[in-house]
């Protein structure tokens, strides 16, 4: 089991080749959307055949079923394609934008100690490490594959080596609700699409309290999630953060929120103590 202080190993040369892979977020949901698209398309096709083989009033019913099936197929296929694009392209763009906004609040010196809570395959962890010279980026996670495909510490190490930052990255298993770090020891704390996975509100609050606890005075918190970000903003205001910027996600967030019934609305906060 890796611990803080363990550097990502260099021994395996194969780890330094290829392109980084930050996985597919919520792979089970994406599979469900593809399944919905397949079933809906099959129903639509069968209804169209039935419409041509029957007479009224059954033909009008079959036509309605075909229309519903077509909508379901388009919805499932569209959502699965969006989730793939978001996981492979969109979230990397978001990461860079958020870290740039953090720099506007507190310019990167290069010697920071950064903590990424729920680092997964290393998206935010590695993005932060790329801005360091003598500093260290620490990632913790429980590495559950229900949250991200291929979610293992080995995948995190491999991505760090491919991106050329393995000498600035350390990882360990850890729970966001009980961070194994001292008070006020981190210059920057990041977390991307993690807190919503904690089921109980009290536990989500505990995770936020832990992030604030380990953050140094004048430190920066970068917090992105797909739900409840407004509640996170209120929490940080109550803890006296001096600067706070809420990133609403714009048109994309509004559309995805509507299509998902409010369960998927990517938003973020960048805040300075």
N, C-alpha and C positions, 0 to 999 in steps of 0.2 A: 504494500500500500504506500503510495507516494505521500510525502509530508513536506511542509514548508521547509525550504532549504535544499530540497532535492531538485536539481536542475534537470530539464528534459535531456535524456541521454543522446549523445552523438554517435554511439558505436555503430548503429545500424545505418549504413549509407543510404539504403533504400528510402529511409524516412525523409531524406533531403531532396527527393525527386517528385515531380508532378505538380499538381495544382492543389491548393488547400480546399478542403471540403468541410463546410460547416453544417452539413446535414439538412434534413427536411424537418421543419417544426411540425409538431402534432401529426406524426405520420399516420396514426390510426384514423384521424379525421380526414386526411387526404384520401386514404383508401376508401373510407365510407362515402366520400363524394364521388369517387370513380365508380363505386358499386351502384350508387344512386343513378349516375349517368347511364350505366349499362342497363340496369333494370328498366329505367324510364324509356330509354330508346327501344328496348325490346317490346314494351307495352305499346308504345306509339306505333311501331311497325306492325304489330299484330292487329291493332285497332284499325289501321289503314287497310289492311287486307280484309278484315271483317266488314268494313264499310263498303268495299267494292263488291262483296259477296252477298250482302243483305239488302232488304228494302226498308223503306221508311216504316215505323219510326226508329228502328234499330240503327239505321245508317247515321242518323243525326247523333245518337248516343255514342256510336263508335267514333264519329268525328270529334266529339267533345273529349273523349278519352284520349284520342291521338294527340289533340292539342295539349292536354295536361301532361301527357308523357313527353312531348317535345320540350315543353317548358322545364320539366324536371331534368331531362337530359342536358339541356343547355345550362341550367343552374349547376348541376353536379360537375359537368365538364369545366365550366367557367371557374368555379371555386377551386377545383383541383389544380387547374393551370395557374391561377393566381397564387395559390399556396406554394407551388413549385417555384414560380418566379420570385416571390417574396423571400423564400428560403435561400435561393441561389444568388439573387441579384439585389433585391430591394433592401434586405436587412444590412447588407454591407454598405450600401449608400447611406442608410440611416445611421449606422455606427459612425461613419466618418463625419457626418453632419453633427451628431451629438458631441463627439470629441472635439470638434472645432468650436462648438458653442461653449464647451467647458473651458477651452483656451481663451475665449473672450472674457470669461469671468476671472480666470486665473491662469496666466500664460504658463505653458509647460516649460520647466527648467531642464528637465531630462534626468533629474536625480530623485524624482518622486517615488514613494511607495504606494502602489495602486492595489486595491482589492476588487476583484470581480466576483460578485456573489451569484452563484449558479452559472458558472462559466461555460458549462456544456462543452462543445468542441472548440471553444476558444475565441469566439467572435470578438467580444469586447476586450477580453484579456489580451489578445494578440494586437488588436488595434491600439490599445494603450501602450503596450510594450514597444510598438514601432515608434512611439514618441519619446522613448526613454534612451538615455545613454549609459548612465551609471546607476539608474534606479532599478527597481524590481516590480514586476506585476505578478500578484499572487491570485490564483484562481481556486475557488472551492466549489464543490458540487456533490450531489448524491448520484449523478450520472444514471438517470432513469431513461430507458429507451422509449417509454411512452411519451416523453416530452420532446424527444429529438431522435431522429434515426441515427443508429450507429454511435450512440452517446456513451463514450468510454474515455477514461483518462489517456489511454493509448492514442486515441484519435486526436485528443487535445495536444499531446506531445508531438505527434506527427505534423499537425498543422503549424505548430510553433517552429519546428525545424524547417518546414517548407518556406515559411515566411521569414526565416532568418533571425528569429528573436528568441531561440531556445535558451540562450545565455542570460536572458532577462526575465524568464518566466519560471515560476514555481507553482505547483499544484498540490492540493490535498483534498481528501474527502472531508466534507463539513456540512453542517446544517445551518441555514440562514438564521434560524431562530436562536442559535447558541454559538455565536462566532468565537473561535478559540484564539482571539487576539486581545491585546490590552486596550485600555481606553486611549482615545486620541492618538492612534499610532499610524493612521493612513492619511495620505495627502488627498487621494482621490478614491472614491468608492463608486463602482458601477454595477448595474444589474439590468439585464435585458430579458424581458418576457419570462420572469421567474415567479414573482410574488403571487400572481393569480393562481399558480398551481398549489398554493397552500390553502387548504380547505376552509379552516376556521378563521373568522375575522380577528379573533384575539391573537392567533398565531401570526397572521399577516402583520398585525400591529407590532408584535414582538420582533419580527424580522426587520421592520423599519426602525424600531428602537435600537436594534443591534447595529445597523448600518450607521446610524447617527452617533452611537456610542464610540465606535472605533474611528470616526472621522475627526481629524485634527481641527482646531480652530482655524478658520480661513480655508478649510478644505472644501472640495467640490464633490457633490453627489450627482451622478448621472443615472436616472431611473426611468426605464422604458417598460411599458406593459401593454396588454391588450384589453384591460378592463380595470375599473376602479381607480384610475389615475387621478381623478378629481379628489377622491378621498385621501390619496397620498399627498396631494398638494396641501390640503387642509392640515394634515398631520405635520408637515414640514413647517408650515406657517406657525403652528402652535409651538414648535420647538425653536422658534426664533431665528430661522435662516434669514440672512440679511438681503440676499439677492435670490430671486427665484423666477425662472422662466418656464412657462407651460407651453409645450409644443402640441397643438391640437391634432396634428396629422392631416389637416386640411380636407380637401374633397375626397381623397382616397379613404381616409378614416371614416368620414360620414357615410360613404357608399357601402363600405364593408360592414360598418355597424348596422346599417339598414338591412343588408342582405343576410346578416348572421343573427338578426334578432337582438342585437346589442351585445352579443357574447364576444365579438371580435372587433375592437375599435382601437387600433394602435395609436398610442399617444405617449408623451414623455415629459419628464421634468429635468431641468438642469438647475441645480441650486448650490449656493455658496454660503457657508456658515458666517 
